[in-house]
Amino acid sequence: MIWLMNVQGRTALALGFGVTLLALLLGVRRVAAEEYDPSGQSTASHRQHRITGIHLDIQSGWSIGLEGHAGLTTLSTMERTKGHANFGGLTRFRWRYFELGAGVEASDYSDERWRSLGGFLGAYLPFTNWIDIDASLGLAMRNYVSSDTRYGSNGASVQTPALTLRLGISDRPLEHLISPRLGAALLLGIDLKQRDVTWIYEVPGTSPITGTTSFGGLTAGLVVNLGFDLAQRGEN
């Protein structure tokens, strides 16, 4: 089990470094494409009012986006740390350097799993000729589910509020009104309360064994995201 957790941890780190490197390379390629044409001459003369090079958009405008994500996440509780696959999606509205949105998240199907639904508010830094960076803080309601019959014939289902943090990078490969958006993000979730659920384990011929399980903890994961957004930006 410890070996599997170490493998999952190394895989998550490698995924994060790989996606980050890919985003940086895409940004460098966009800089080269913006500043030079195939003949080797600068295109600045053809865009008299465009600023070349990497810079923060001074007229970022607004956008509405819808994205899905998938990746690896660890759930750390008082009892153990376990790796999970993670899936989810979000929708958000961005205006200038701020964003507001809502998202859903779910772990892979196992004996113990979780789902969450919540909203967030954050900052958004759109760069010309490079990647975009976003960071957000939010609140979510997380629902933990266990199919273990020790909790009863229907298993266990508990809810706890959670504080969420997202730090992401992304890029729009097209400068059209509607464009795909590809990126990656670091996701953190901190349950604000822990719920104790009593379980009973019966062994024939002996007295029942009872105990409690605490649901709630800390999740940390790396995901890749793909979606589309409708964006209106000014000339930079």
N, C-alpha and C positions, 0 to 999 in steps of 0.2 A: 504494500500500500504506500509506504513512504517513497519507494522508488518510483511508483506511478505518479505521485504528487510532484516529485522533482522533475520528472519528464514533462509533465503538464506545465510546470512553472517555466522551464527552459523553453518550451514551445511557445508559450505566451510572450516571453521576452523577445524571442527571435522574430515572432510575427510583428511585434511592435516596432523593432528596429528596421525590419524589412519594409514595412509600410511607410515609415517615416523617411527612409532613404529614397524610396520610390517617389514620394511627394516632393522631396527636395530636388530630385533629378528632373521631375516634370516642371518644377518652377524654373530651373535653370534653362531648360529647353524653351519655355515660354518667353523668357527674357531674350534669348537669342533670336527667336522667331519674330518678336516685336521690333527689335532694333535693327535687324538686317534682312534684306531681301535676298533671293537666290543669286543675284548678280554681285553681291558683296557690298552694295551701296546702302547707306542708311536710309530708312523709310521715314525719318523725321520730317524731311522736306515735303512728304506727301501728307503728313498729319501735323499741320502747323500748330495746332492747339493741343497736341498730345505731349505729355511728359514721358520720356523714355526712362527705362531703368525700373528698379523695384521701389515702390513707394506706397504709402497708405492712401487709399482712395479718399479724396476730399469731397466727392459727391457720390457717396455710396448708394443713395436712393433707398429702395425698399425691395423686399422679396418675400415670397411665400413658398415654403418647401415641404416636401414629403419624402422621408428616407426610411430605409430598413437597414438593420445591422445584424451581424452574426460574429461570434468570436468565442473566446475562452474566459471563464470567470472562476475565481475561488471564493468559497463561502467559509469564513472563519467564525466559529462559535466557541463557547467556553469548553466544549468537549473535544473538538477536532477541527481540522481544515480539510476541505474536500473540493476537488475541481469539478466544474460543470461546463457544458456548452451553454452558450447564451444567445438568445434571439430576441428581437424586438423591433420597434420602429418609433418614429416621432413625426410630428408636424409642428412647424414653427413659422412665426412671422418676424421678419427683421426689418428694422427701420434705422438707417444710418449705422450707429455703432451699438445698437441694443437689439435683443431678441427676447421673444416670449413664446412659449410653446407647451406642448403636452406630449407624453410618451408612454409606451407600454414596454414591458420587459418580462421574459420568462426563461427559466432554466430548462435544461433537458429533462426528459421524463425519467425519474428514478424513484426509489422508495421515499425520498424526501426531496421536495422541489419547491419552487416559489414562483409567484407571479406578482407583478406590481403595476400600478397605474398612478400617474402623478403629473404635476406641472412644474415648470421651471422658468427662471428669469436670468438673463445673462448678458455678457458683452460679446461683441462681434467685431473683429478687425479684418476687413477685406483689403487685400493688397493687390495692386496692379502688377502684372508680370510675375506673380509668385502665388503661393498658396494662401488660403484664408485661415484664420485662427479664431476659435470661439471657446468661451468658458462660461459655464452656467451653474447655478445653485438652485435646487428645487426641493419639493416635498412630495412624497409618494406614500401610498398605502400598499404595504407588501403582505401578501397572503401566502403563508407556508402551508403545505399540504403533505401529509404522510399517509401511505396506504397500509402501514403496519397495524395489524389487528390487535396488538397489545393495547392500543388506545381505545379499542372498541371495534365493533363490526364494520363501521364506516371509516376507520382510521382517525386521523386528526386534521383539523383545519383551524388555523389561528391567523389573526391579522395584527400587524404592528405598524405604526408610522415610521417612516424612514427619511433621513436627510440624504439627498443625492448631489453628486458633483460630477460634472462632465467637462473634460478638456479635449478639444478636437482640432484636427486640421482637415482641410478639404479643398477641392478645386473644381471649377467649372471649365471643362475643356472647350466650350463654345461661348461666344459672346453674344448669343442671340437672346431673345426675350425668354424662351424656354430652353433649358439646357440640363443634361445630366449633371449630377454632383457626386464625385468619388472622394472618399476620405477614410480616416481612422480616428478612433477616440479612446481615451482612458476613462473608464466608468468606475465610480466609487459610490457605495451605498452604506449608510450607517443606520442601523435600526435604533430608534430612540427609546424603545422599550423592549423587554424580553418577556415572553409568555411561557409560563411553566405549565406543562400538561402531564397529568398523572397517568402512568401505565401499569398494567397488571400482567404478569407472566405466570401462567399456571402450568405446573408440572404434575402429572398424575402421581398420586401417592405421597406428595409433599404439600406443604403450605404454599399458597400463592406468594410470588415475589413481586413487590411493588417498588415503584420509583418514579422519578419525574424527569422530563426532558425539557430543557430550555430552548425555545425557538427564538431566533434573532441573533444578529451578529454583524459582521462586516463583510461586504462583498467588494472585490476589486477585479477588474477585467480589462482586456484589450479587445476591441472589435473593429471590423472594417464595415463601412457603410456605403450604400449606393442608393441614389434617389434622383429626384428631379425637382427643380425649383423654377418659379416664375419670378424673374428679377428685372427691375428697371434701374439702371445706373446711368449717371451722367458721364460726360467725357472727362478723362483725367489726363 
